[in-house]
Amino acid sequence: MTDPVTLDPIAARRLDGNAAGGMLADVFAVDVTAARSRCAGCGTTSMLGEHHLYSDAPALVLRCPHCTGVVMRLGSRDGRILLDMSGTRLLDIPAPTWPDEGSN
């Protein structure tokens, strides 16, 4: 039986979008892997954790799980974080829930 990963070299490089969570936490104050992103290419809305991540480039590249268009690129240079979201039409991030300040 042939291993499907050996037939598709791109699939061998691909991780799911949850792997970008650590670096994205440097940019956002919430866990954005549960955020929903609308692809500017095909219009499909998916959770970022469902996107395909390619991390073997100079930047993290998140691709739409439906059309494989680039949705987001995240990198760093000279002590700065670079975030390109030109492939994202909308990023819907769940608001954090904060404990009630009056309760113990």
ABEGO torsion letter per residue (X at the ends): XBBAAAABAAAAABBBAAAAAAAAAAABABBAAABBBBBAAAGBBBBAAABBBBAABABBBBBBAAAGBBABBBBBBGGBBBBBAAABABBBBBBBBBBBAABX
